[in-house]
Amino acid sequence: MNSKIFKQLVNRSIGFFLICTCLSACKQDTKATPDTYKSGTIHISVDESFKPVIEEQIKVFEKTYPDAHIIAQYKSEADCFKDLYTDTLNRMIIVTRGLRNEEDQYFIDTLHYPPAWDNIANDAITVIVNSKSNDTLFSLERLKDQLTGKINRDQKIVFDGLNATSTVRFAMDSILKGPKFDTTVVQAVSNSQEVIDYVAKTENAIGFVGISWIGNPEDSAQVNMLKKVKIAYVSCIVCDGEPFVKPMQASISTRRYPLVRGLYYILKENYSGLGRGFVNFLNQERGQLIFRRAYLGTRMDFGVRKVKINE
């Protein structure tokens, strides 16, 4: 046989073998990880404000269901919504609001079904100051005046971005209510960790971060952060005899702490797949306990009832 023809036959055989091997592996992988409540792979986008607690949720969920793989990207809320609209791989986002009517209608028109969404926990925007600062009492009016540059202009205020983040949007909607930031006073960094780092090294600074970044006394990293920054008190509008409160589970659940926002999932899945399985986990006892341990307000009531035991 001509050596050139022989080499061609060998190369074709090797190529055919590799193709068969790849196809076989793909079939085995498909069979091994079907898309169910407890198995498969899902891509999600998460508001960066909630990275610590959602990382913990995913860790426990994947440990419980080894065939389940949740690939999370942490980014601004606006970018999460962009993924929901434009990224065909993305099936779920975790953000601080649900869908508006026009957004619901868009998905009905394009997907022919509305995405499922609901509240899964409640978060608090935490005001932090440097550990050396004794300035730890803030009213909403004072925060508004400082954000607009009317008072204390030497005290820098730092956010996890000046555009597109849920923390910025919350401050605009719930504190400013119309006026604009004074950008000579308000500064932006890339994420929540950088907010904490900035306040930790800047004695005369104020920062805004989600409670899950700083409020968990069972997290050694967060405990170490609290050696460098303090959680401030904010005025309570509805309280009797307690004019200022800290963001704690009780004050979040009762809304005595005024800077409270919801945490929501939005799921593009009209069947019983892994996205639905993860949502169920977040809503049920184990997921809610993780939210509770991160000092978020939970939807599930974990209150202890007093009982009398008859002897």
C-alpha positions in Angstrom: 0.0 0.0 0.0 1.2 3.5 -0.8 2.7 5.0 2.4 0.9 8.3 1.7 -2.5 6.6 1.5 -1.7 4.6 4.6 -1.0 7.7 6.6 -4.3 9.3 5.4 -6.2 6.2 6.5 -4.5 6.3 9.9 -5.2 10.0 10.4 -8.9 9.5 9.4 -9.2 6.5 11.8 -7.7 8.6 14.7 -10.0 11.5 13.9 -13.1 9.2 13.8 -12.0 7.7 17.1 -11.7 11.1 18.7 -15.1 12.2 17.4 -16.7 9.0 18.7 -15.0 9.5 22.1 -16.2 13.1 22.4 -19.8 12.2 21.4 -19.8 9.3 23.9 -18.5 11.6 26.7 -21.1 14.2 25.9 -23.8 11.6 26.1 -22.5 10.3 29.4 -22.2 13.8 30.8 -25.8 14.6 29.7 -27.1 11.5 31.3 -25.0 12.1 34.5 -26.3 15.6 35.0 -29.9 16.1 33.9 -31.5 19.4 34.6 -33.6 18.7 37.7 -34.3 20.3 41.1 -31.1 18.7 42.4 -28.8 18.4 39.4 -27.4 20.1 36.3 -25.7 23.4 35.8 -27.2 26.9 35.9 -25.7 30.4 35.3 -27.0 33.2 37.5 -26.1 36.8 38.1 -26.1 38.3 41.6 -26.1 41.8 43.0 -22.6 42.2 44.3 -24.1 43.7 47.6 -25.1 40.1 48.5 -22.0 38.2 47.5 -21.0 36.9 51.0 -24.4 35.4 51.8 -25.2 34.0 48.3 -21.7 32.4 48.1 -22.6 30.6 51.4 -26.0 29.6 50.0 -24.4 28.1 46.9 -21.7 26.3 48.9 -24.3 24.6 51.1 -26.7 23.8 48.2 -23.9 22.2 46.1 -22.6 20.2 49.1 -26.1 18.9 49.7 -26.6 18.1 46.0 -23.2 17.1 44.5 -24.6 16.9 40.9 -25.8 20.5 41.1 -23.5 23.3 39.8 -24.4 27.0 40.2 -22.1 29.4 38.3 -22.6 32.8 39.8 -21.3 36.2 38.6 -21.4 39.1 41.0 -22.0 42.5 39.5 -24.0 45.7 39.7 -27.8 45.4 39.7 -28.1 47.1 36.3 -25.7 44.5 34.8 -27.7 41.7 36.4 -30.8 42.9 34.6 -28.8 43.3 31.4 -27.9 39.6 31.7 -31.5 38.7 32.3 -32.5 40.4 29.0 -29.6 39.6 26.8 -27.6 36.5 28.1 -29.2 33.3 26.8 -27.2 31.3 29.3 -28.5 33.3 32.3 -31.6 31.8 33.9 -31.8 33.7 37.2 -30.8 36.9 38.8 -30.8 37.9 42.5 -31.4 41.6 43.0 -33.2 44.1 45.2 -36.5 44.5 43.3 -38.9 42.4 41.3 -40.1 43.0 37.7 -42.1 46.0 36.8 -45.3 45.6 34.8 -43.6 46.6 31.5 -40.8 44.2 32.2 -43.2 41.3 32.9 -44.9 42.1 29.6 -41.6 42.2 27.7 -40.8 38.6 28.7 -44.4 37.4 28.0 -44.0 38.8 24.5 -40.5 37.4 23.9 -40.4 34.2 26.0 -44.2 33.6 25.9 -44.2 33.2 29.7 -43.6 35.6 32.6 -40.4 34.9 34.7 -41.2 33.8 38.3 -40.0 36.3 41.0 -40.6 36.9 44.7 -39.0 38.2 47.8 -36.6 35.8 49.6 -35.2 37.9 52.4 -34.8 41.5 53.6 -31.5 43.4 53.7 -30.3 46.6 55.4 -28.1 49.3 54.0 -25.5 49.8 56.7 -23.8 53.1 57.4 -20.2 52.5 58.5 -17.6 54.9 59.9 -13.9 54.5 60.8 -13.2 52.7 64.1 -11.6 55.9 65.5 -14.7 58.0 64.8 -17.1 58.9 67.6 -19.6 60.2 65.0 -22.0 57.3 64.9 -25.5 58.8 65.1 -27.2 59.7 61.8 -30.7 61.0 61.0 -32.2 60.6 57.6 -32.3 64.3 57.2 -28.6 64.5 58.1 -27.7 61.8 55.5 -29.7 63.7 52.9 -28.0 67.0 53.7 -24.6 65.4 53.5 -25.2 63.5 50.3 -26.3 66.8 48.7 -23.3 68.7 50.1 -25.3 71.1 52.3 -23.4 70.2 55.5 -20.1 68.5 56.6 -18.5 68.8 53.2 -15.1 67.7 54.6 -16.6 64.3 55.5 -16.3 62.1 52.4 -19.1 59.6 51.6 -18.3 56.4 49.6 -20.5 54.1 47.6 -19.9 50.9 45.6 -20.3 53.1 42.4 -22.1 56.2 41.4 -24.3 54.6 38.8 -26.2 51.3 38.3 -25.7 49.8 41.8 -28.7 48.9 44.0 -27.1 50.7 47.0 -26.9 54.0 45.0 -30.5 53.5 43.7 -31.7 52.9 47.2 -30.1 56.1 48.5 -31.5 58.1 45.6 -35.0 56.7 46.1 -35.3 56.4 49.9 -32.9 59.1 51.2 -32.6 61.8 48.6 -36.1 61.5 47.1 -35.4 63.9 44.2 -32.2 65.9 44.8 -28.9 64.8 43.3 -25.7 63.6 44.9 -23.0 66.2 45.3 -20.2 64.4 43.5 -17.5 66.5 45.1 -18.5 64.9 48.4 -19.8 61.5 47.3 -17.1 59.2 45.9 -17.3 55.9 44.1 -15.2 52.7 44.4 -15.6 49.4 42.5 -17.4 47.2 45.1 -18.5 46.7 48.7 -15.2 45.4 49.9 -13.5 48.6 48.6 -16.0 50.7 50.5 -15.1 49.0 53.7 -11.3 49.3 52.9 -11.7 53.0 52.2 -13.5 53.8 55.4 -11.1 51.6 57.4 -8.1 53.8 56.3 -10.0 57.2 56.1 -10.9 58.5 59.6 -13.3 61.1 58.4 -15.3 59.0 56.0 -18.8 57.4 55.8 -19.6 54.3 53.8 -22.7 52.5 52.6 -22.7 48.6 52.3 -25.2 45.8 52.6 -25.5 44.2 56.1 -24.3 40.8 54.8 -20.8 42.3 54.2 -20.3 43.5 57.8 -23.0 42.2 60.2 -22.2 38.5 60.8 -20.4 38.0 64.1 -19.9 34.3 63.2 -17.8 35.2 60.2 -14.1 35.7 61.4 -13.3 37.9 58.4 -16.2 40.2 59.2 -15.3 40.3 62.9 -11.8 41.4 61.9 -13.4 44.2 59.7 -15.3 45.5 62.7 -11.9 46.2 64.3 -11.4 48.8 61.6 -14.9 50.2 61.0 -18.0 50.7 63.1 -21.6 50.2 62.3 -23.5 53.5 62.9 -26.9 54.1 64.3 -29.7 55.6 62.2 -32.7 57.5 63.5 -35.9 55.4 64.0 -39.0 57.2 62.9 -41.5 54.8 64.4 -39.8 54.1 67.8 -40.8 55.1 71.2 -37.9 55.8 73.6 -35.3 54.5 71.2 -34.4 57.4 68.8 -31.5 55.6 67.0 -31.2 51.9 66.1 -28.6 49.6 64.5 -29.3 47.3 61.6 -30.1 44.0 63.4 -32.5 41.2 62.6 -35.2 42.5 64.9 -35.0 46.1 63.7 -34.9 44.9 60.0 -37.9 42.6 60.4 -40.0 45.3 62.2 -38.7 48.1 59.9 -37.6 50.1 62.9 -34.3 50.4 61.1 -35.3 52.8 58.2 -32.8 51.7 55.5 -34.3 48.3 54.7 -34.7 46.8 51.2 -35.9 43.5 49.9 -33.9 40.7 48.2 -35.6 39.1 45.2 -35.0 36.3 42.8 -36.1 36.5 39.1 -36.1 33.1 37.4 -36.4 32.5 33.6 -37.5 28.9 33.9 -41.0 27.6 33.1 -40.3 24.0 34.1 -39.0 22.2 37.2 -35.2 22.7 36.7 -32.2 23.5 38.8 -33.2 27.1 39.0 -36.5 26.2 40.7 -34.7 23.8 43.0 -32.3 26.5 44.2 -35.2 29.0 44.7 -37.0 26.4 46.8 -33.8 25.9 48.8 -33.5 29.7 49.5 -37.1 29.8 50.6 -37.1 26.8 52.8 -35.6 26.3 56.3 -31.9 25.7 55.4 -31.7 28.6 53.1 -33.6 30.9 55.4 -31.3 29.9 58.3 -28.3 30.9 56.2 -29.9 34.3 55.6 -30.6 34.6 59.3 -27.0 33.7 60.2 -25.9 36.5 57.8 -28.1 38.8 59.8 -30.6 39.5 57.1 -34.3 39.6 57.8 -35.9 36.3 56.9 -39.3 35.5 55.5 -39.6 32.4 57.7 -40.5 33.1 61.3 -37.8 31.6 63.6 -39.3 33.2 66.8 -39.1 31.1 69.9 -42.4 30.5 71.6 -42.7 30.2 75.3 -44.4 27.0 76.5 -45.4 25.8 79.9 -44.7 22.2 80.7 -47.1 20.5 83.1 -45.4 18.1 85.5 
